[in-house]
Amino acid sequence: MKIYNRSWEVILEIATLKNANLRNADLRNADLENADLRGAILSNADLRNANLINANLENALLRGTDLRGADLENANLRNAILINADLRGAYFENADLRDANLRNAYFESANLINANLRGAILINADLTNANLENADLINADLFTKD
């Protein structure tokens, strides 16, 4: 695991941060590739342009988190809570978002190619210009229930 800071850039490659409380953390441009963030609390954290390739965010709390431009290719976000998250321009190719709560999330121009969204809650999510090519939306909830 590498942990160091280059001016404003944080490197936490292969870090184990399981169940860590990173609420409101400034992790802009952070390198969290292959990081174990299972169950971590990242609510209102700033992860703009962060590298989260292959990161494990299963059961993580990312309510209101800013992930604009972040790279989450092959990331595991199963059962994660991303209510009101800003995901504009984020890259989720091959990401596992099964059963994730993405209510009111902003996916504008996000890349969700081959993403697994089975059973995800996408009520009121903004998917304007998002690329959902080959995304799996089986049993995803896209509409408010009466």
Order of alpha helices (4+ residues) and beta strands (2+ residues): beta-beta
